[in-house]
Amino acid sequence: MRKNLLPVLILLAIPYLGIAQVFSNLDFEYGVYKAQPRKWAIEGEGENYSARLDSLNSKKGNKSLYVTVKNAQVFIFLSIPGKLIAGKDIQVEGYFKSSSSDSLQAMLMFHNPNGGRPIPSQPNNSKSKEWEIISHQASFPANYSSDRLLIALMANGTGRFWFDNVKIKIGGQEYGNGHPDFREPTKIEIETLDKKIVPIKSLEPNSSNVDLLPLKNIIGNSTIVALGENSHGSSSIYKLKLRMVKYMVESEGFSIFALESPTVEADKINEYVSFGKGTIEEVIKDLVYPSWQTQEMIDIIQWMKSYNQGAKKKIEFRGFDMQNGLSALKAVEGFAKRNDSNLTASLLELDKLYSEPTKDDQKWKLIVQKSDEISLYLTSKKYSGADLKYFERIKHYMNIFLQSLSPNYKSEKVKTRDEYMAQNINWLVKNSGDGVKMILSADNTHITKASGKMGYFLKDWYGDKYLAFGFTYSKGSYAAYGPEKHYEVHPSFVGTYEYYFSKSKFKNYFLDIKSITNIDILNQPAGFRSIGSRPQETTQFTEINLKNHFDVIAYIENSLHTDNLIKSEN
């Protein structure tokens, strides 16, 4: 669920091919569907924004990038390999021209996806309608640890502008001005792909699992298997996920399904799944995010409930997100009222601080200090017997609340949402008994092994026990948080992995990319579809090196959108 844009973008990792050989479309001369620029990705939020190549205005060459924003914020970005900028200075400049700039503000910025705040340039507030240079530079340490550095032009407010003729220098050498590197896959590459594929005969959940039997060898000894998704609104992806969940539970001994969802509400759903408590209407509300309030998610939950009715070893439904901290705090307050008057008094003090109308840094500092104090108090308490497992969960809820505060205050202790989610999964593993095997379900941008992401930390902690399935599709429709019931899947094009995958004679399949070495096109960076929870009417592809992100690809030819079960009030 992508909400804070810059920290969670699935951003590019271009391997070092020699600076002059890399093609980054810095002059915006090469476009694709709906006049979107190659190589660049565009993300935004707010009332309205759009971006396209413009053949009528350019600083150099035949085209520039034209962007409009209305009470919105937009990021136009590339990335640089981390090993390339370590110990170096990096300089970026580009030509910028605005028009009708009522409140437009633009700046260049650098961002380390491993954490920390972006490094912005001075904002450009010029009202000039002529081309002007905007520039930014910074130095990075030799021990720079991330696999990439993000560079972006960020604009917010209301207005329209053009961007063109970008130049990047790393250690004084030009970067990104190489020749175009996209090409048609060869006949041999397509034939080799077909030999490596594990075909999926059907997406329907009630199909025989015979075609899924090869998953046994793909999963191997992995105990944390992450099922991604390139958008949250694809019915086709969730039908396949249900098939995989059924197989992994029945045949491979997996016993936890953990969703990118608020923790406390997921625990309530687990009461329904494990013991039949509550109603399906309550379950839908406890799914919280509209992306999950769909028939496809209910089908997964209902299957789990049905399976548990006759199972010796039940499957649990859990959540690992930390964005709904108030529900976690409310659960701690309920425990305190029943068990601990001293804890209740401390929580009342915290509630008073939280209810203060001011939102300054000092307020959040006091809230965090009080929350830390309560967390330490809970850690010092001793419980035993039947109460112990429940008490461990209460301590976890208090930690969830602390995590949820992170966007509001500045501290070296603050971590990213992805790292917190990884910590919460680690907590589930450690508190679920020996030999637990867990299925994760989240956005591709979280399960990826790229630096700073949830999957990066899990891969670091669990090694080969962590396995990441990246899910994607070639065409069709998807649902998203927007005014329309569904949106168009933009066609893939030469220079994207999906274009190559679409050349197979199979429609739907698994591809174990971690074991493939003899397909050159899979060893090179290319576009990979990334949508998330919001409509992506500009670029739907982000340049990545697929093997650095995922172990296995689940490819679906045609996506059918989901429908939300809760009717909008609009």
C-alpha positions as CSV (number, residue, x, y, z in Angstrom):
1,M,0.0,0.0,0.0
2,R,1.9,3.0,-1.2
3,K,1.1,6.2,0.7
4,N,4.4,8.1,1.3
5,L,5.7,8.4,-2.2
6,L,9.4,9.0,-2.1
7,P,10.4,6.4,0.5
8,V,8.5,3.6,-1.0
9,L,8.9,4.0,-4.8
10,I,10.2,0.9,-6.5
11,L,13.1,2.7,-8.1
12,L,15.7,1.8,-10.7
13,A,18.9,-0.1,-10.2
14,I,21.0,0.3,-13.4
15,P,24.1,-1.8,-13.2
16,Y,27.5,-0.2,-13.9
17,L,28.2,-0.7,-17.6
18,G,30.7,2.1,-18.0
19,I,29.3,5.7,-17.6
20,A,29.3,6.6,-21.2
21,Q,27.4,3.4,-22.3
22,V,24.3,3.9,-20.1
23,F,21.2,5.3,-21.9
24,S,19.0,7.4,-19.7
25,N,17.0,9.4,-22.2
26,L,18.2,12.6,-20.7
27,D,16.9,14.7,-23.6
28,F,13.4,13.1,-23.6
29,E,13.6,12.2,-27.2
30,Y,12.3,8.7,-26.8
31,G,8.7,8.0,-25.8
32,V,6.2,5.2,-25.6
33,Y,2.4,4.8,-25.0
34,K,0.6,8.0,-24.3
35,A,3.8,10.0,-25.0
36,Q,5.5,8.8,-21.8
37,P,9.2,9.1,-21.6
38,R,11.4,6.0,-21.7
39,K,13.6,5.2,-18.7
40,W,12.0,7.9,-16.5
41,A,9.3,7.1,-14.0
42,I,6.7,9.6,-12.8
43,E,4.7,9.4,-9.5
44,G,2.3,11.9,-8.0
45,E,-0.6,12.5,-5.7
46,G,-3.1,15.3,-5.1
47,E,-6.0,16.7,-7.0
48,N,-4.6,16.3,-10.5
49,Y,-1.4,15.9,-12.4
50,S,-0.3,14.7,-15.9
51,A,2.9,14.3,-17.9
52,R,3.7,13.7,-21.5
53,L,6.4,14.4,-24.1
54,D,5.9,17.6,-26.0
55,S,7.0,18.1,-29.6
56,L,6.2,21.8,-29.7
57,N,8.6,23.0,-27.0
58,S,12.1,21.9,-26.4
59,K,15.4,23.3,-25.3
60,K,17.4,20.8,-27.3
61,G,16.3,18.2,-29.9
62,N,12.7,17.6,-30.9
63,K,10.9,17.0,-27.6
64,S,10.7,17.9,-23.9
65,L,8.7,16.6,-20.9
66,Y,5.6,18.7,-20.3
67,V,4.0,18.4,-16.9
68,T,0.8,20.0,-15.3
69,V,-0.1,19.9,-11.7
70,K,-3.2,21.2,-9.9
71,N,-2.9,21.2,-6.1
72,A,-0.7,18.2,-6.5
73,Q,2.9,16.9,-6.0
74,V,4.8,15.0,-8.7
75,F,8.2,13.2,-8.8
76,I,10.0,12.6,-12.1
77,F,12.9,10.3,-11.3
78,L,15.8,8.1,-12.3
79,S,18.4,6.4,-10.1
80,I,22.1,5.8,-10.1
81,P,23.8,2.6,-9.0
82,G,25.1,3.0,-5.4
83,K,28.5,1.6,-6.2
84,L,28.9,4.2,-8.9
85,I,28.4,7.2,-6.7
86,A,30.2,5.9,-3.5
87,G,32.9,8.4,-2.6
88,K,32.0,10.7,-5.5
89,D,30.5,14.1,-6.2
90,I,27.3,14.0,-8.3
91,Q,26.0,17.0,-10.2
92,V,22.7,17.2,-12.0
93,E,21.3,20.1,-14.1
94,G,18.4,20.5,-16.4
95,Y,16.5,23.2,-18.2
96,F,13.2,24.2,-16.7
97,K,10.5,26.5,-18.2
98,S,7.2,27.3,-16.5
99,S,3.9,28.8,-17.6
100,S,0.7,29.6,-15.6
101,S,2.6,29.0,-12.4
102,D,0.1,30.1,-9.8
103,S,1.8,28.4,-6.9
104,L,4.4,26.1,-8.6
105,Q,7.5,25.2,-6.8
106,A,10.1,22.9,-8.2
107,M,13.5,21.5,-7.0
108,L,15.9,18.7,-7.7
109,M,16.7,16.2,-5.0
110,F,18.8,13.2,-4.0
111,H,17.5,10.4,-1.8
112,N,19.0,7.3,-0.3
113,P,16.3,4.6,-0.3
114,N,17.9,2.9,2.7
115,G,16.6,5.8,4.9
116,G,17.2,9.4,5.8
117,R,15.6,12.5,4.4
118,P,16.0,13.6,0.8
119,I,18.7,16.2,0.0
120,P,16.8,19.0,-1.9
121,S,18.2,21.9,-3.9
122,Q,17.0,25.4,-3.4
123,P,13.4,25.6,-4.8
124,N,12.9,27.3,-8.1
125,N,10.1,29.8,-7.7
126,S,10.8,31.8,-10.9
127,K,7.8,33.1,-12.8
128,S,10.0,33.4,-16.0
129,K,8.5,31.8,-19.1
130,E,12.0,31.3,-20.6
131,W,14.2,28.3,-20.2
132,E,16.3,28.4,-17.1
133,I,18.9,26.0,-15.7
134,I,18.2,24.3,-12.4
135,S,21.0,22.4,-10.8
136,H,21.9,20.4,-7.7
137,Q,25.1,18.7,-6.4
138,A,26.2,16.7,-3.4
139,S,29.0,14.4,-2.2
140,F,28.6,10.9,-1.0
141,P,30.8,8.8,1.3
142,A,32.9,5.9,0.1
143,N,31.0,3.6,2.4
144,Y,27.6,4.5,0.8
145,S,25.7,1.3,1.4
146,S,22.5,1.5,-0.7
147,D,22.3,-0.2,-4.1
148,R,21.1,3.0,-5.6
149,L,20.8,6.7,-5.3
150,L,17.5,8.3,-6.4
151,I,17.6,11.5,-8.4
152,A,14.3,13.4,-8.9
153,L,12.7,16.6,-10.1
154,M,9.9,17.3,-7.6
155,A,7.2,19.9,-8.3
156,N,4.2,20.8,-6.2
157,G,1.4,23.4,-6.2
158,T,-0.5,24.5,-9.3
159,G,1.0,25.3,-12.7
160,R,2.6,23.8,-15.8
161,F,6.2,23.4,-16.8
162,W,8.6,21.8,-19.3
163,F,11.8,19.9,-18.4
164,D,14.6,19.1,-20.9
165,N,18.3,18.5,-21.7
166,V,19.3,16.9,-18.4
167,K,23.0,16.4,-17.7
168,I,24.4,14.2,-14.9
169,K,28.1,14.1,-13.9
170,I,29.6,11.6,-11.4
171,G,33.1,12.4,-10.3
172,G,33.3,14.8,-13.2
173,Q,32.3,12.2,-15.8
174,E,29.1,12.4,-17.8
175,Y,26.5,9.7,-17.1
176,G,23.5,8.5,-19.0
177,N,24.2,9.8,-22.5
178,G,24.8,6.5,-24.2
179,H,23.0,5.1,-27.2
180,P,19.4,3.6,-26.8
181,D,19.7,0.1,-25.4
182,F,16.2,-1.4,-26.0
183,R,15.8,-4.2,-28.6
184,E,13.5,-7.0,-29.7
185,P,14.1,-10.3,-28.0
186,T,15.8,-12.8,-30.2
187,K,14.2,-16.1,-31.4
188,I,16.7,-18.0,-29.2
189,E,15.8,-15.9,-26.1
190,I,12.1,-16.7,-26.7
191,E,12.7,-20.4,-27.2
192,T,14.9,-20.5,-24.1
193,L,12.2,-18.7,-22.1
194,D,9.6,-21.3,-23.1
195,K,11.9,-24.1,-21.9
196,K,12.3,-22.5,-18.5
197,I,8.6,-21.7,-17.9
198,V,6.3,-23.5,-15.4
199,P,2.9,-23.1,-17.1
200,I,-0.2,-22.2,-15.0
201,K,-3.1,-23.9,-16.6
202,S,-5.8,-21.9,-14.8
203,L,-6.2,-19.0,-12.5
204,E,-9.5,-20.3,-11.0
205,P,-9.0,-21.2,-7.3
206,N,-11.0,-24.5,-7.5
207,S,-8.7,-25.9,-10.3
208,S,-6.6,-29.0,-9.7
209,N,-3.2,-28.2,-8.1
210,V,-1.3,-30.6,-10.5
211,D,0.2,-27.6,-12.4
212,L,1.5,-26.1,-9.1
213,L,3.5,-29.2,-8.1
214,P,6.7,-27.7,-9.5
215,L,6.4,-25.1,-6.8
216,K,7.8,-27.7,-4.4
217,N,11.3,-27.4,-6.0
218,I,11.0,-23.7,-6.5
219,I,10.2,-23.1,-2.9
220,G,12.7,-25.6,-1.6
221,N,13.7,-25.0,2.0
222,S,12.3,-21.4,2.0
223,T,10.2,-20.7,5.2
224,I,9.1,-17.1,4.3
225,V,7.6,-16.9,0.9
226,A,6.5,-13.4,-0.3
227,L,3.8,-13.1,-2.9
228,G,3.9,-9.6,-4.4
229,E,1.7,-7.7,-6.8
230,N,2.3,-4.9,-9.2
231,S,-1.1,-3.4,-8.4
232,H,-3.5,-4.0,-5.5
233,G,-6.5,-4.0,-7.7
234,S,-6.0,-7.1,-9.9
235,S,-8.6,-9.9,-9.4
236,S,-6.4,-12.2,-11.5
237,I,-3.4,-11.9,-9.2
238,Y,-5.5,-12.7,-6.2
239,K,-7.1,-15.7,-7.8
240,L,-3.7,-17.0,-8.5
241,K,-2.6,-16.2,-4.9
242,L,-5.5,-18.2,-3.5
243,R,-4.4,-21.2,-5.6
244,M,-0.9,-20.8,-4.3
245,V,-2.0,-20.4,-0.7
246,K,-4.1,-23.6,-0.9
247,Y,-1.2,-25.5,-2.3
248,M,1.4,-24.2,0.1
249,V,-0.8,-24.8,3.1
250,E,-2.1,-28.3,2.1
251,S,1.2,-29.6,0.6
252,E,4.1,-27.6,1.9
253,G,3.1,-27.0,5.6
254,F,2.8,-23.2,5.6
255,S,0.7,-22.1,8.6
256,I,0.6,-18.3,8.5
257,F,-0.8,-16.0,5.9
258,A,0.4,-12.4,6.7
259,L,-1.0,-9.4,4.8
260,E,0.2,-5.9,4.3
261,S,-2.5,-4.8,6.7
262,P,-2.9,-3.2,10.1
263,T,-1.8,-5.6,12.8
264,V,-4.6,-5.4,15.4
265,E,-7.4,-5.6,12.8
266,A,-5.7,-8.6,11.2
267,D,-5.6,-10.3,14.6
268,K,-9.4,-9.8,14.8
269,I,-9.8,-11.5,11.4
270,N,-7.7,-14.4,12.7
271,E,-10.3,-14.9,15.4
272,Y,-12.9,-15.4,12.6
273,V,-10.5,-17.6,10.6
274,S,-9.4,-19.8,13.5
275,F,-12.5,-19.9,15.8
276,G,-15.4,-18.6,13.7
277,K,-15.8,-15.5,15.9
278,G,-17.6,-12.5,14.4
279,T,-19.2,-11.9,11.0
280,I,-18.0,-11.5,7.5
281,E,-19.3,-7.9,7.6
282,E,-16.9,-7.3,10.5
283,V,-14.1,-9.0,8.6
284,I,-14.6,-6.6,5.6
285,K,-14.3,-3.6,7.9
286,D,-11.3,-5.0,9.7
287,L,-9.5,-5.3,6.3
288,V,-9.3,-1.5,6.6
289,Y,-7.6,-0.6,3.3
290,P,-10.1,-0.4,0.4
291,S,-7.7,-2.4,-1.7
292,W,-8.3,-5.5,0.4
293,Q,-12.1,-5.0,0.8
294,T,-12.8,-7.2,-2.2
295,Q,-14.4,-10.5,-2.9
296,E,-11.0,-12.0,-3.8
297,M,-9.6,-11.3,-0.4
298,I,-12.8,-12.6,1.3
299,D,-12.4,-15.8,-0.8
300,I,-8.9,-16.3,0.7
301,I,-10.2,-15.7,4.2
302,Q,-13.2,-18.0,3.7
303,W,-11.0,-20.8,2.4
304,M,-8.8,-20.4,5.4
305,K,-11.8,-20.6,7.8
306,S,-13.1,-23.7,6.0
307,Y,-9.7,-25.4,6.0
308,N,-9.3,-24.7,9.8
309,Q,-12.6,-26.5,10.6
310,G,-11.0,-29.9,9.8
311,A,-7.3,-29.2,10.2
312,K,-5.0,-30.6,12.8
313,K,-2.7,-27.6,12.3
314,K,-4.6,-24.4,11.7
315,I,-3.5,-21.6,9.4
316,E,-3.4,-18.1,10.9
317,F,-4.3,-14.7,9.4
318,R,-1.9,-12.0,10.5
319,G,-1.0,-8.4,9.5
320,F,2.4,-6.7,9.7
321,D,1.7,-3.0,8.8
322,M,2.1,-0.2,11.3
323,Q,0.1,2.7,9.8
324,N,-2.9,2.3,12.1
325,G,-1.2,2.9,15.4
326,L,-4.3,4.2,17.2
327,S,-6.0,0.8,17.0
328,A,-2.9,-0.8,18.6
329,L,-2.9,1.8,21.4
330,K,-6.6,1.2,22.0
331,A,-5.9,-2.6,22.4
332,V,-3.2,-1.8,25.0
333,E,-5.6,0.5,26.8
334,G,-8.2,-2.4,26.9
335,F,-5.6,-4.7,28.4
336,A,-4.6,-2.0,31.0
337,K,-8.2,-1.5,32.2
338,R,-8.5,-5.2,32.9
339,N,-5.1,-5.8,34.4
340,D,-3.0,-2.8,35.5
341,S,-4.1,0.5,37.0
342,N,-0.6,1.9,36.8
343,L,-0.5,1.3,33.1
344,T,-3.9,2.8,32.7
345,A,-2.7,6.0,34.4
346,S,0.3,6.3,32.1
347,L,-1.8,5.7,29.1
348,L,-4.2,8.5,30.2
349,E,-1.2,10.8,30.3
350,L,-0.2,9.7,26.8
351,D,-3.7,10.2,25.5
352,K,-3.7,13.8,26.9
353,L,-0.5,14.6,25.1
354,Y,-1.8,13.0,21.9
355,S,-5.0,15.1,22.1
356,E,-3.2,18.4,22.3
357,P,-4.2,20.5,19.2
358,T,-0.7,21.7,18.4
359,K,1.4,19.6,16.0
360,D,4.9,20.9,16.7
361,D,8.1,18.9,17.1
362,Q,8.1,19.3,20.8
363,K,4.7,17.7,21.1
364,W,5.8,14.6,19.2
365,K,9.0,14.4,21.2
366,L,7.0,14.3,24.4
367,I,4.6,11.7,22.9
368,V,7.5,9.5,21.9
369,Q,9.2,9.8,25.3
370,K,6.0,8.8,27.1
371,S,5.4,5.9,24.7
372,D,9.0,4.7,25.2
373,E,8.4,4.9,29.0
374,I,5.2,2.8,28.7
375,S,7.0,0.3,26.4
376,L,9.9,-0.1,28.9
377,Y,7.3,-0.6,31.7
378,L,5.6,-3.4,29.8
379,T,9.0,-5.0,29.0
380,S,9.8,-5.0,32.8
381,K,6.5,-6.8,33.7
382,K,6.6,-10.5,34.2
383,Y,3.7,-12.8,33.2
384,S,3.6,-16.6,33.0
385,G,1.3,-19.4,32.0
386,A,-1.6,-18.9,29.6
387,D,-1.3,-15.1,29.9
388,L,2.2,-15.0,28.5
389,K,1.4,-15.3,24.8
390,Y,-1.3,-12.6,25.0
391,F,0.9,-10.3,27.0
392,E,3.7,-10.6,24.3
393,R,1.1,-9.5,21.8
394,I,0.2,-6.5,23.9
395,K,3.9,-5.5,24.1
396,H,4.0,-5.9,20.3
397,Y,0.9,-3.6,19.9
398,M,2.7,-0.9,22.0
399,N,5.6,-1.2,19.7
400,I,3.3,-0.9,16.6
401,F,2.0,2.4,18.1
402,L,5.6,3.7,18.5
403,Q,6.3,2.7,14.9
404,S,3.2,4.6,13.7
405,L,4.6,7.8,15.2
406,S,7.6,7.8,13.0
407,P,6.3,10.1,10.2
408,N,5.6,12.9,12.8
409,Y,9.0,13.4,14.5
410,K,12.7,13.7,13.6
411,S,15.0,11.3,15.3
412,E,17.9,9.0,14.4
413,K,15.8,6.2,15.9
414,V,13.2,6.6,13.2
415,K,13.1,3.8,10.6
416,T,11.2,3.5,7.3
417,R,7.8,1.8,7.0
418,D,9.5,-1.1,5.1
419,E,12.0,-1.7,7.9
420,Y,9.2,-1.6,10.5
421,M,7.1,-4.1,8.5
422,A,10.2,-6.4,8.3
423,Q,10.6,-6.1,12.1
424,N,7.0,-7.0,12.6
425,I,7.3,-10.1,10.4
426,N,10.4,-11.0,12.4
427,W,8.3,-10.7,15.5
428,L,5.7,-13.1,14.0
429,V,8.4,-15.7,13.2
430,K,9.9,-15.5,16.7
431,N,6.5,-15.8,18.4
432,S,4.9,-18.5,16.3
433,G,6.8,-21.6,17.4
434,D,9.7,-23.6,15.9
435,G,9.5,-24.5,12.2
436,V,6.9,-21.9,11.3
437,K,6.4,-21.4,7.6
438,M,4.9,-18.1,6.5
439,I,3.2,-16.7,3.3
440,L,3.5,-12.9,2.9
441,S,1.2,-10.8,0.7
442,A,2.2,-7.3,-0.2
443,D,3.1,-4.9,-3.0
444,N,6.1,-5.8,-5.2
445,T,7.7,-2.6,-3.9
446,H,7.8,-4.1,-0.4
447,I,8.7,-7.7,-1.0
448,T,11.6,-6.7,-3.4
449,K,15.1,-7.4,-2.2
450,A,16.3,-3.9,-3.2
451,S,18.0,-1.8,-0.6
452,G,15.8,-0.2,2.0
453,K,12.8,-2.4,1.3
454,M,11.0,-4.9,3.5
455,G,12.4,-7.8,1.5
456,Y,15.9,-6.5,1.7
457,F,15.9,-6.8,5.5
458,L,14.2,-10.2,5.4
459,K,16.7,-11.4,2.9
460,D,19.5,-10.1,5.1
461,W,18.1,-11.8,8.2
462,Y,16.9,-15.1,6.7
463,G,19.1,-15.6,3.6
464,D,17.8,-18.3,1.3
465,K,14.9,-19.0,3.7
466,Y,13.3,-15.8,2.2
467,L,11.9,-16.2,-1.3
468,A,10.3,-13.3,-3.3
469,F,7.7,-13.8,-6.0
470,G,7.2,-10.7,-8.2
471,F,3.8,-10.7,-9.8
472,T,3.0,-8.8,-13.1
473,Y,0.7,-8.8,-16.1
474,S,0.7,-7.7,-19.7
475,K,-2.7,-6.2,-20.4
476,G,-6.3,-5.7,-19.1
477,S,-7.6,-3.6,-16.2
478,Y,-7.0,-2.8,-12.6
479,A,-8.7,-1.0,-9.7
480,A,-7.2,1.8,-7.7
481,Y,-7.9,4.7,-5.4
482,G,-9.5,7.1,-7.8
483,P,-12.7,8.3,-9.3
484,E,-13.1,5.5,-11.8
485,K,-14.1,1.9,-11.0
486,H,-11.2,0.6,-13.0
487,Y,-8.3,1.7,-15.1
488,E,-6.4,0.6,-18.2
489,V,-3.3,-1.5,-18.1
490,H,-0.9,0.3,-20.5
491,P,0.5,-2.0,-23.2
492,S,4.1,-3.3,-22.6
493,F,6.7,-2.2,-25.1
494,V,10.2,-3.1,-26.3
495,G,12.5,-2.4,-23.3
496,T,10.2,-3.9,-20.7
497,Y,10.3,-7.3,-19.2
498,E,6.6,-7.8,-19.7
499,Y,7.1,-7.3,-23.5
500,Y,9.6,-10.2,-23.5
501,F,7.3,-12.3,-21.3
502,S,4.4,-11.8,-23.6
503,K,6.4,-13.4,-26.5
504,S,6.1,-16.8,-24.8
505,K,3.6,-19.4,-26.2
506,F,2.2,-19.7,-22.7
507,K,-0.3,-17.3,-21.3
508,N,0.2,-17.6,-17.6
509,Y,3.3,-19.0,-15.9
510,F,6.0,-19.0,-13.2
511,L,9.6,-18.2,-14.1
512,D,12.3,-19.1,-11.6
513,I,14.7,-16.3,-12.6
514,K,17.2,-17.0,-9.8
515,S,18.2,-20.2,-11.5
516,I,18.5,-18.7,-15.1
517,T,21.8,-17.6,-16.3
518,N,21.6,-18.1,-20.1
519,I,19.0,-15.5,-21.1
520,D,20.9,-12.2,-21.7
521,I,17.7,-10.1,-21.7
522,L,17.0,-11.1,-18.1
523,N,20.5,-10.0,-17.1
524,Q,20.0,-6.4,-18.2
525,P,17.9,-3.6,-16.7
526,A,14.5,-3.0,-18.3
527,G,11.1,-1.6,-17.4
528,F,8.9,-3.5,-15.0
529,R,5.3,-2.6,-14.3
530,S,4.6,-0.8,-11.0
531,I,1.2,0.6,-10.1
532,G,0.4,0.1,-6.4
533,S,-2.8,1.5,-4.9
534,R,-3.3,4.7,-7.0
535,P,-4.1,5.2,-10.7
536,Q,-1.0,5.3,-12.8
537,E,-2.1,7.2,-15.9
538,T,1.4,8.4,-16.7
539,T,4.3,5.9,-16.6
540,Q,3.4,2.4,-15.4
541,F,7.0,1.0,-15.8
542,T,10.1,1.5,-13.7
543,E,13.6,0.6,-14.8
544,I,15.0,-2.2,-12.6
545,N,17.3,-5.2,-12.8
546,L,14.8,-7.9,-12.2
547,K,17.1,-10.4,-10.6
548,N,18.2,-7.9,-8.0
549,H,14.6,-7.6,-6.9
550,F,12.9,-11.0,-7.1
551,D,13.6,-14.7,-7.2
552,V,10.6,-15.9,-9.1
553,I,8.2,-14.1,-11.5
554,A,4.5,-15.0,-11.7
555,Y,3.3,-13.7,-15.1
556,I,-0.3,-13.3,-16.0
557,E,-1.3,-12.4,-19.6
558,N,-4.6,-10.6,-18.8
559,S,-5.6,-8.8,-15.6
560,L,-9.2,-8.3,-14.6
561,H,-9.8,-5.6,-12.0
562,T,-11.3,-6.1,-8.5
563,D,-14.4,-4.4,-7.2
564,N,-14.7,-2.9,-3.7
565,L,-17.4,-4.5,-1.5
566,I,-18.0,-1.3,0.4
567,K,-20.0,1.2,-1.7
568,S,-18.5,4.7,-2.0
569,E,-20.5,7.5,-0.4
570,N,-19.6,9.8,-3.3
